[in-house]
């Protein structure tokens, strides 16, 4: 089984009233699952810089007030592909610079499009790391970060 070094990703919970911006993934990892804008941390980049860049690349939106809420440690095993992956995911909250901005689907090969979903009525299925965090009590509308 192919095993590599852990990867770091940032997942951005853009909050607007009681809603989150969520898209349906079309990339090979978690295909047809719903997720917030997210992506890999690049060398020398801060979590906030990564969040800003990924949101702009995927949606065209400008964000501010970026806050780290939770860090997750995720292992994925794909027996069919003979692959194991390890991701550390930084969950951050942000708001729009201009609340009237409209999300665009700038990476249609990776996402079906972006919609605002009410926190009480999230789409299914969510990517496993989000589903697990929510099951453990994560709520992007509250301060969740715990010191370790």
C-alpha positions in Angstrom: 0.0 0.0 0.0 1.3 3.4 -1.0 1.8 5.7 2.0 3.2 9.2 1.9 3.8 12.1 4.2 0.8 13.9 5.9 -0.7 16.7 3.8 -2.1 19.9 5.3 -5.3 21.4 4.0 -7.5 24.4 5.0 -11.3 24.2 4.9 -13.1 27.5 4.9 -16.5 27.9 6.5 -17.8 31.2 5.0 -20.7 32.2 7.2 -23.6 34.5 6.1 -26.4 34.8 8.6 -27.1 31.1 9.5 -25.8 29.8 6.2 -22.6 28.2 4.9 -21.2 28.2 1.3 -21.0 24.6 0.2 -20.3 22.9 -3.2 -20.6 19.4 -4.6 -17.1 18.0 -5.4 -16.2 16.6 -8.7 -12.5 15.9 -8.0 -11.4 12.3 -7.6 -11.1 12.6 -3.8 -14.6 12.5 -2.3 -16.3 12.7 -5.7 -20.0 13.7 -5.3 -19.6 14.7 -1.7 -20.5 18.2 -0.4 -17.7 20.4 1.0 -16.8 23.9 1.9 -14.1 25.7 -0.1 -10.8 24.1 0.7 -7.4 23.2 -0.5 -3.8 22.4 0.2 -1.5 24.7 2.2 1.4 25.8 -0.1 5.0 26.1 1.1 5.5 29.3 3.2 1.8 30.1 3.3 -0.1 31.0 6.5 -3.5 29.3 7.1 -5.2 32.7 6.5 -3.3 33.2 3.2 -4.3 29.7 2.1 -8.0 30.3 3.0 -8.0 33.6 1.1 -6.3 32.1 -2.0 -8.4 28.9 -2.1 -11.7 30.8 -1.7 -10.7 33.3 -4.4 -9.6 30.5 -6.8 -12.7 28.4 -6.3 -15.4 31.0 -5.9 -14.1 34.4 -6.8 -15.1 35.7 -3.4 -13.1 38.0 -1.1 -13.1 37.0 2.6 -12.0 38.6 5.9 -12.1 38.0 9.6 -10.5 34.6 9.2 -10.4 32.6 12.5 -9.0 29.1 13.2 -11.8 27.1 14.8 -10.5 23.5 14.9 -7.8 21.2 13.7 -8.6 17.7 12.5 -6.3 14.7 11.9 -7.8 12.4 9.2 -6.8 9.1 7.7 -8.2 7.8 4.5 -7.8 4.2 3.3 -8.7 3.2 -0.3 -8.2 -0.5 -0.7 -9.3 -0.5 -4.3 -6.6 2.0 -5.2 -4.1 0.5 -2.7 -3.7 4.0 -1.2 -3.6 5.4 2.3 -3.7 9.2 2.9 -3.2 11.3 6.0 -4.6 14.8 6.1 -4.3 17.5 8.8 -7.2 19.9 8.1 -7.4 23.4 9.6 -11.1 24.4 9.9 -11.4 28.2 9.6 -14.4 30.6 9.7 -14.6 33.7 7.5 -17.1 36.3 6.3 -17.4 38.0 3.0 -15.7 41.4 2.5 -18.9 42.4 0.6 -22.0 40.5 1.7 -23.5 41.1 -1.7 -20.8 39.1 -3.5 -22.1 36.2 -5.6 -20.1 33.0 -5.7 -18.9 31.8 -9.1 -17.9 28.3 -10.0 -14.3 29.0 -11.2 -13.2 25.4 -11.1 -16.0 23.4 -12.8 -13.8 20.4 -13.2 -13.6 20.2 -9.4 -17.1 21.4 -8.3 -20.7 21.4 -9.6 -21.3 24.9 -8.1 -21.7 26.8 -4.9 -24.9 27.3 -2.9 -25.7 28.8 0.5 -27.1 26.1 2.9 -28.8 26.6 6.2 -26.8 25.2 9.1 -29.9 23.2 10.2 -30.3 21.7 6.7 -26.9 20.8 5.3 -26.7 18.7 2.1 -25.9 15.0 2.2 -23.4 13.4 1.9 -20.8 15.7 3.5 -17.1 14.9 3.1 -16.1 12.5 5.9 -13.9 15.0 7.8 -16.7 17.5 8.0 -19.4 15.0 8.9 -17.1 13.7 11.7 -16.3 17.2 13.0 -20.0 18.1 13.1 -20.8 14.8 14.8 -18.2 15.7 17.5 -20.0 19.0 18.1 -18.2 21.3 15.7 -20.3 24.4 14.9 -18.7 27.2 12.7 -21.2 29.7 14.2 -19.7 29.2 17.7 -16.1 29.4 19.0 -14.9 25.8 18.9 -11.1 25.9 19.1 -9.7 24.1 22.1 -6.1 24.4 23.3 -4.2 21.1 23.5 
